Amino acid sequence: MSERALEGSEKALEVDYPSELQSLQNLAGALGYLGEHKAAETQFRRALVRYKKALGITHPYTLSCIQILVRVLRFRGKLEASEKMYRQGLAGQEKVLGVEHPDTLRNVGELAKLLRLQEKYEAAEEMGLRALTGFEKVQGVEHPNTLIHVGDLAWTLRSQGKYEAAEEMGLRALAGLEKVQGVEHPDTLASVRGLALTYREMRKYKVAEEMSLRALEGFEKLLGDEHCDTLNSAWHFASLLHSQDRYHEASILYRRALAGFEKTYGLDHPDTQLCSQYYASLVREMQDRDKTVDTSDQSQRISEESLRVYPPSSISIFYVSNSSLGPPTGITIEL
């Protein structure tokens, strides 16, 4: 239905751009649900060419199209292409909206995430601080947008090993979001999950497990078992258990997350690949240490094939390895 609507808008003599943008968003959602992310990218690139030609690069509709395309590229793991597109869109927003407009600041924060995912940590921290200080000035220290960017900056600090600073920022974000959004809001639960990762790196396993369980159960209740936030929470919880050699519990959660990623994202998505790598590592450790291991076809496929198809060097941009803490700390694609 969305694709027919989009084709109809393309054929119209005078394009109704707001309606077409909505059709594009609906189409992207439908194609993403079906796992057709490549097709979604193709549709948005076609639309962007037309928008640039008809409206210009700085038109709000063109900028909106760029932002949607960037999300599709990020979802497909095309981080460099996504960064280039984001910088293009951000330059247009700064010109049209100004450097302190909330939409501009929001996309500064999104660019910081992209830089972090590429391990460009100094640039990511700089962009993250710019977004945070901008929101503090424009919307106040307790606005949800400000608190979300506090949490985002905590991620960047943790990625650089600045754990005490990350903990401080994470606690600030969580306390503020619990007050403003409530304890069961998705933003609050995401903050809980981020703090769990920080505490894991600090080897505060008890509090990390409490927070991991809170995030997982919260997302299950709010969004369902197959939502990406639920799957990411299961994956991170599995990694925490793995780092403590709790193989059986970790295996259950890894398999749950991996099955969900394969169904939702497809086999080629970076999150699916990385989760597969984590589980393969677990299986091999269990075999090496003569632990009880599931010898089903599924386990053997992951332990043998995924290590060949997805060797650590091929996905190194998606994680920061820390052998003293067990499996690598996952850095997922955030949409």
C-alpha positions, -999 to 999 in steps of 0.1 A, spaced: 0 0 0 28 25 9 47 17 -23 16 23 -44 10 56 -26 46 66 -33 44 57 -70 11 77 -72 28 108 -57 57 105 -81 33 105 -111 13 136 -98 19 168 -118 24 187 -86 40 166 -58 24 168 -24 57 166 -5 44 163 30 22 133 19 51 118 0 74 120 30 47 103 51 45 76 24 82 72 24 83 68 62 55 42 60 73 24 32 105 24 51 87 9 81 70 -18 60 103 -27 42 122 -28 74 96 -51 90 100 -74 60 138 -72 62 140 -53 28 164 -26 40 182 -24 7 150 -17 -10 142 10 15 176 27 8 169 26 -29 136 43 -25 150 71 -3 179 77 -26 155 81 -55 134 105 -35 164 125 -23 176 131 -59 142 145 -68 140 167 -37 174 182 -42 165 190 -78 130 204 -72 134 220 -38 172 225 -31 194 210 -5 184 234 23 146 230 20 131 214 51 115 185 31 149 177 16 165 178 50 138 155 64 144 131 36 181 131 43 175 123 80 153 94 72 178 81 47 205 84 73 186 62 97 182 35 69 220 37 62 228 33 99 204 4 102 223 -13 74 256 -7 90 268 18 64 283 41 90 307 61 68 280 68 42 256 77 71 281 101 86 287 119 52 249 122 47 245 135 83 271 161 79 254 173 47 220 175 64 234 191 95 251 219 75 217 226 59 199 227 92 225 250 107 219 274 77 181 272 78 173 267 114 203 280 133 229 262 154 208 262 186 176 250 171 164 217 189 163 199 155 199 210 148 211 200 183 193 166 180 212 158 148 245 169 164 238 143 190 230 117 163 263 125 146 281 120 179 266 84 180 278 77 145 313 89 154 313 67 185 303 37 165 333 43 142 356 46 173 362 83 166 359 90 203 374 124 207 352 138 179 322 119 193 327 135 228 331 169 213 298 166 194 281 151 223 291 179 246 280 204 220 245 188 218 242 186 256 253 221 264 230 234 236 200 215 250 208 227 286 208 263 273 177 261 251 154 236 269 168 234 305 187 208 325 156 186 332 141 185 298 139 149 284 161 159 254 188 172 277 187 141 298 188 117 268 220 135 256 234 132 291 230 95 288 244 95 252 275 113 265 279 86 292 281 60 264 309 79 248 328 83 280 324 46 288 337 37 254 369 56 262 373 38 295 363 69 315 341 48 338 337 71 368 327 100 346 303 77 327 288 65 359 282 101 371 265 111 338 246 79 337 232 84 372 223 120 364 204 108 333 186 80 351 175 102 380 162 129 357 144 106 334 127 87 362 114 120 375 103 135 342 93 104 321 86 78 347 104 46 357 89 25 328 94 49 299 116 36 271 141 64 276 144 56 313 149 19 305 176 27 279 194 47 306 191 18 330 207 -5 303 235 20 297 243 21 334 244 -17 336 271 -17 309 291 9 328 289 -11 360 299 -42 342 331 -25 330 337 -14 366 332 -50 376 303 -41 399 285 -72 388 257 -73 413 243 -39 405 250 -45 368 229 -76 369 201 -59 388 200 -31 362 202 -55 333 173 -75 346 153 -43 352 159 -31 316 151 -65 301 118 -70 320 108 -34 315 112 -36 277 95 -70 276 65 -55 294 64 -23 274 74 -32 239 72 -70 236 96 -99 233 107 -92 197 113 -54 198 149 -43 191 153 -28 225 142 -60 242 166 -80 220 195 -56 227 188 -59 265 188 -97 263 221 -96 244 238 -72 268 225 -93 298 239 -124 282 273 -107 277 273 -98 314 266 -134 325 292 -146 299 318 -124 315 312 -142 348 314 -177 332 277 -183 338 275 -202 306 241 -218 308 222 -186 316 242 -167 290 236 -193 263 198 -190 268 198 -153 264 223 -152 235 202 -177 215 170 -157 222 186 -124 211 202 -140 180 170 -156 169 153 -123 173 180 -104 154 179 -129 125 141 -126 122 140 -88 126 172 -76 110 183 -105 88 216 -124 87 237 -96 73 229 -69 98 259 -59 121 239 -66 153 231 -101 140 267 -107 131 281 -94 163 256 -113 185 265 -144 165 302 -138 172 294 -135 210 275 -167 210 302 -185 190 327 -174 215 306 -187 244 301 -221 227 338 -225 220 347 -216 256 322 -241 269 337 -268 246 372 -259 256 364 -260 293 345 -292 290 312 -276 300 278 -290 291 271 -276 256 241 -278 233 253 -299 204 223 -293 182 227 -282 146 220 -246 156 249 -246 181 273 -263 157 263 -239 129 271 -209 150 303 -223 165 318 -234 132 304 -212 105 300 -179 122 336 -178 133 346 -184 97 321 -159 81 324 -132 109 360 -133 122 368 -107 149 388 -85 125 359 -82 101 336 -65 127 362 -47 148 345 -13 143 315 -25 162 330 -33 196 357 -25 220 375 -56 232 385 -60 268 398 -96 274 400 -91 312 362 -88 313 353 -117 291 335 -111 258 337 -77 241 314 -49 251 288 -45 224 281 -12 208 249 -15 189 234 5 160 211 30 176 181 40 157 
